[in-house]
């Protein structure tokens, strides 16, 4: 008489060679799926890092230098009465918060100068200004300055600052 488990006849499964092959195929399939997902996530993160500046690390109160083409686009959007679109463009192009981006758009729309990360009265080439910031213990702001003036990625700007 067969063994009964919870009132149901129970027959042990034969874990022969065919059963092991199935298990290996399933495990390999899972590993392939995980590898593909990790690759897709890594590629998305890499491409996402270059779509726009991620400025969560930036110094509060300082607005990055806006590229000339972004300034022109903001002025054009403001002249068309699309201030919200202009604010969105500034936020996407600089990583600024809503209030800071609105202040920048208002200044550009009114023809006023906008504050930048470059301190007033610091003439000289970019390397000299970066060296000054580094010497003052403000390496983070030096990276911010390099990114704003050159369009480099975070990693490229850090490499540039560290090389000086």
Steps between C-alpha positions, in 0.01 A plus 500: 500500500643844405581752766232763563567867581197700616279226369646517145708218358862610485758373259855629520622678188791339323775761477683329219727656240214656302378687809844646559524625141172682538619663820828610340314649201270695729790632713698603190190670359452696821866604500474620140190704581671657802811581292286667232312706761822612667643602161187694406498680835869585472457635146196702604689647793798585279290668231282671763805657658580681178154629415525797731690627799417337829566782741375367831856551627526865393549787741166658598439856384731477200357482153712322241608701198228453240613412149425770244263276304296428815479871580375571148245219523373638833467852357315363198259298715437803723426720200242239392340511844621149588671571832417158641674336204797731552522404868483133404780549245721667763431223751583229245810680378645586841341280764379805694201489729168658408553830683856547375398421142208745524735772630738437207214515248363819657845662487554404135148613407557838669846540347676488837828312549474161663729390784761243401735268678797706384584759767514858381851641469669170418646551156715237342470175323297210627801311633609797713154540650479125568839507673381791720184313598698183572751690712210645700370146568206539263568211261128428465437852375802468268341194340172692474680789326673267252172327415321829452760652272599195297199270497714212632339211684543469875779243466685700233483818708624319812792359301583848370486655848707221654763536226565865591 
